[in-house]
Amino acid sequence: MDKLLIEGPAKLSGIVKISNSKNAYLPILAGVLLSSKRVRLKNLPALRDIRTMVKLLENLGVKSTPDITKANYSFLADNITSLEATYDLVKTMRASVLVLGPLLARYKRAKVSLPGGCAIGTRPIDIHLSCMSKLGAKVQLEGGYVEVSAEKLIGTRIVLPFPSVGATENVMMAAVLAQGETVIENAAMEPEIEDLGNFLIAMGVKIEGLKTSSIKVQGTTVSNLKEVEYEAIPDRIEAGTYLMAALATHSEITIENAIASHLDCVIDTLKNMGAKLEIGKRQIKVFASTLKGVNIDTAPYPGFPTDLQAQLIALATQSNGQSIISEHIFENRFMHVPELNRLGAGIVLKSNAAIIPGNLQLKAAPVMCTDLRASAALAIAALAAHGTTQMQRVYHLDRGYDGLDIKLKNLGVNISRKNDSEE
Ligand code: UD1
């Protein structure tokens, strides 16, 4: 198992280039299953979750060909040999359930392992399943698997009880090969949903209402779908993480390949805290700033993203004055708090709120990564802390941050990766 050693307090300087979005590419990769024509995807981030999704597609019979850089892939789903996403893959990555909609729509049947519990809450898939039933599918649960089947899917109006990102994506993809029009109300509005929509449009699907909570998909047939080449949007969560890393260390850096409009709420929050930022075209410049505390609640897009809550808590330890950061999307998404407290953060948890005293001098300690964004928060705290922090179980970080150690090293941080077997 790898661990990271980060020496603080660090000063970052220079330019960091953000990779393309994992959360945009995961549904787009599932969307490959809709078409029998070639799909070319450009600049996939080098991440464990992406490799897991590609492996899942290969298990289903999709032919995948990376180019020499292994960043660009060509996929061909013209001969699917299995309709099952097995437990071993789903348990490592919940987004595997995104194959449900496309498989059901194209092959009339799909079997996917239930994701079960995960580090940040129970995360059921009831909304995904009720959407599939509304399109006409029979849903059966047995032996830890969900099996969906339908002679044909028929487009309809579906009102989501909550704007679930994954359920919106699953139903959009199922609707592509349903008969007639599907209208998704109370749809999630995250930029990754818009990106999936643009990918499907590039394939020849008619979609209206992207960027709104009411998305209309016109059903079509497999033979009408076109060959497509697509590149996903930059990763807004990765960009937000580097923004906060720079601010926590009073550093000046330039973040390239970042779309500021995808981070409106985050940028407003940071500016209200006192952050000096300069927004350019696909670039954000961060200047050394003195920050004050913040009171903020996570919310579905365009609200403050739950995926940056942990990193904001780490940043709040370095701000002047108390902060209160409340989590409203996932129960139990505070696994980073006890670890941050090992560095001396003094955070108190009260129900779904973290109270951060602020203005703290953190001290290095060995810490454990518990989930993806918790790991990013620990990395930010380690950059601010005095001494060398040892972060264990960095495989969580590797699920979602493309070359974090290399990017931080390029920004001037003394960081190294070690394998337990080297000791
Ligand atoms: C996606 C993102 C994840 C992000 C989350 C919220 C991907 C691959 N992952 O996850 O990084 O943190 O959006 O922005 O894009 N829920 C149900 N029943 C369901 C579905 C969801 O109760 O059928 C609940 C979940 O338990 C959670 C909330 O709804 O409490 C939000 O989940 P959802 O929006 O579906 O998140 P994901 O798509 O899993």
Boltz pocket constraint, residues with backbone or C-beta under 6 A from the ligand:
constraints:
  - pocket:
      binder: B
      contacts: [[A, 22], [A, 23], [A, 24], [A, 26], [A, 94], [A, 95], [A, 121], [A, 122], [A, 123], [A, 124], [A, 125], [A, 126], [A, 127], [A, 128], [A, 129], [A, 162], [A, 163], [A, 164], [A, 165], [A, 166], [A, 167], [A, 188], [A, 192], [A, 306], [A, 307], [A, 329], [A, 330], [A, 331]]
      max_distance: 6.0
